[in-house]
Amino acid sequence: MDQAPQRIDGTQRHSFRYYDLVMAAFVAILLLSNIIGASKPSYIPLPDGSQWSFGAGVLFFPVSYIIGDVLTEVYGYARARRVIWTGFAALLFMAFMAAVVVALPPAAGWPGQEAYEFVFGNSWRIVLASMVAFWAGEFANSFVLARMKVWTQGRHLWMRTIGSTVVGQGLDSLIFYPLAFYGLAGWPPEQLWQVVVSQWLIKTAWEVLLTPVTYQVVGFLKRREGVEVFDTHTDFSPFATRKG
């Protein structure tokens, strides 16, 4: 039976039911959106006949930020920090695996090597950009949300999730696309910066549109976990190893 959430500090120990599942969902979406969607630019036709470019990954990657909001809101900054570092390690392993697989000589007659090299051949750069942008954006997102929760005494969840997304997604987009694609064929500067702005706006719009879903998920998890976490005594350093 669901419990009424009990207020606890982010440094207190507590046994959670769904923390590991939320972590798994976060890491899975992070990896898939970076591998499948990040390197493909797409567009929306405009009434004047021009095109507005955006990165295809924007359709799914913002879900990882929404899950990041849920992690910080429900489990606190320190536990979200652990998940962020887990995602960072997963991105690092993905880069290593891509490099090894691409470098292996293909079997005689296998026609896929060229396609593999096209998709994964520059993955070292994409993943490096992803890791830097992800690290900065996620920690900024989690920090802003956690601090705003203390300032607002847990009120106005919509304000916290949207405000933290504006900061976090802004940093993510501003860092990732120039670092990953600047100077590459098919990415002229004007298109690159158009994509940066598009990503920021679309990701923030996703957060706004999915706010009712965020409310439902956060409410469900808080009831099931039985706690309301406030980071009043938390060490907000990304490199802290203790829960506080």
N, C-alpha and C positions, 0 to 999 in steps of 0.2 A: 504494500500500500504506500502511496506517495506520502512524503513528509513535508511539513511546512519548513521552508529553508531556514537554517540557523546561521546567523552572521558569524563568520570567522575571519581571522586575519590570514593574509596570504602566506605567512610563515608557519602556520599551524599545520600539523600532520592530519591527514584525513584519508580514509579509504574510499576510492571512487569506483563506480561501476562501469562507466562508459569512457573514461579518459583514454584508454588504449585504443578504443575503436575510433574515437575522434582523431587521434594522432594518425592512425592508419589511413583514414580518409584524406587527411591533410596531405600526407606524403604522396599518396597515390595520385591525387589531382595535380600536385606540384610537378611530379615527374612527367605525367602524361601531357600536360599542357605545354611543358617546355620542349618535349621531343616532337609531339605531333603538330602543335599549332604555332610555335614561336617563329619558325623560319619562313612561313608563307604569308606574304602580304595579299590582302584582298581589297575590295573596294565596294562602295555604294555609288550608283550613278546619281548625279545631281540634275535638277531641272534644266540647268544651262548647258547640259551635255558634257560637263567635266566629271571627274571622278574624285570621290573622297576616300583616301586609302586608310586601311587599318590592318593590324596584325590579326591573323585568324585565331591565335591563341586567346584573344580577348574574350571570346565567347565562353570560355571555360575557366581560364586562369583566375578570374575574380572570385570564383567559388572558394579557392584556397584562402583568400583574404577574409571571406565571410566566415569560414571555419576558424580562421585565426581570431576573428572577433569573438566567436563563440568560446574558443579556448580561454582567452583572456577574461572574458566576462564571467564565465562559469567556474573556471579552475584557477584563475589568477595569473599574474605576469610570470612568476617563477616557473610554473608548470608549462606555460606557453613558451617560455624561453627554452625549455628542454625540447619541445617539439620543433622549434625553429632550428636548433642545432641538429636535430635528427634529420630534418629536411635538407639542411646544408650538407651533411655527410652523404645523404642519398644522391644529391646532385653531383658531388665529387666522385662517387663511385660510378655514376652514370657516365661521366666524362671519361673515366679510365676504361670502362667497358667499351664505349664507342670507339675509342682510339685503338684498342686491341683488336676488335672485330673488323674494323676497316683495314687495319694493317695486315691481317691474315691473308695469305694468297688464296684466291678463289679456286675451287675445283674446276678442272678442265670442262669447258662447255657451259659453265654456269653464267647466265646472261645478266645477273643482277649487280655485279660489282660497280658498274658506273653509276647506277641509281643509288647504291649504298653510299658511294663516295659523295654524290651530290647532296644527299640528305644529311649524312652524318660526318662528312669530311671536314667541315668547319665547326663541328660540335664543340671542340675545345674552346673556341672563341665564344660561341653561344652560351655554353655552360659557365664559362668564366664570368661573362656578363650577367648571366642568370644568378649566379651565386652572390656576386657583389650587390646586384640590385635587390635580390630577394632578402639578403641579410640586412641591408639598410632599410628597405621598405617594411619588412615584417617587424623588425624591432621598433621602428618608429611608430608603426600602427599599434602595436601592443602597448608601448609606453604611453602614447597619447590616450588610448582607451582606458587603461588602468588608472592613470592620473585623473582623467575626467570623471571616472566612477567615484573616486574618493571626493573630488570637489563637489559633485552633484549629489552625494550621499545615495548613489544608486538610482537616481531618477533620470528620466529622459534617455532611455537606451538608444533611441533613434539618433539623438544628437551625438552620442558617443561613437556609435558605429559609423555614421556618415563623416563626422569630423576626423576620426582616426583614419578613415579610408582616403579622404582628401589628401592628408599628409603622406600616408604610407604609399598609396598608389602613385601619387605625384613623384615621389622619390624613385620608386621602382621604374616607372616609365622613362623618367629623365635619365636614369643611369643605364638601363638595359639596352634600349634600341641604339643609341649612339655607340655604346661600347661594343655591341654585337655586330652591327651592320654598317657602320660608317666606312665609306670607301669601297664597299663591295659592289660588284656589278649588279644592276637591277635595283639599287637603292640610292637614287639621286638625293642630294641633300634636302631639296624641298619636299620630297616624298617622305624622307626619314622624319623630319620635324613635324610633318602633318600626321604621321603615324603616332609620334610621341604624344601630341595633343589629343588625338583621337583616343588613344589608349587610356589616357588619364580621364577624359570625359566619359567614355563608355564604361570603364570600370567603376567610376563613381556612380553613374546612372544605374548600373547593375545593383550596387549596394542599396540605392534608394528603392528600386523596384522590388528587391527581395527583402526589404525591411520587415514586412509581415511574416515572412518565413523565418527570418532571424528571431523575431519575437517568439514564435511558436517553438522553435528548437531550444532557445535559451530557457524559456519557461518550463518546457518538458524536462530538460537536463537538471535545472535547479531543483525541481520538485523531486526527481528521482534520486539525485545525489544528496539532497537534504541540506544543502549549505548555500550561503551567499558569501562569496569571497571578496574581501576588500584589501587592497595592497597598501595598508597604512604603514607597515614597517618593512616593506620589501626593499631589498637591494636591487636597484634597477640596472646595474651594470650588466651588459650582455655576457660578460665573462665570469660573472659570479658562479660559484659552484654549489653554494648552499641554497636551500629553498628561500631563505630570507635575503 
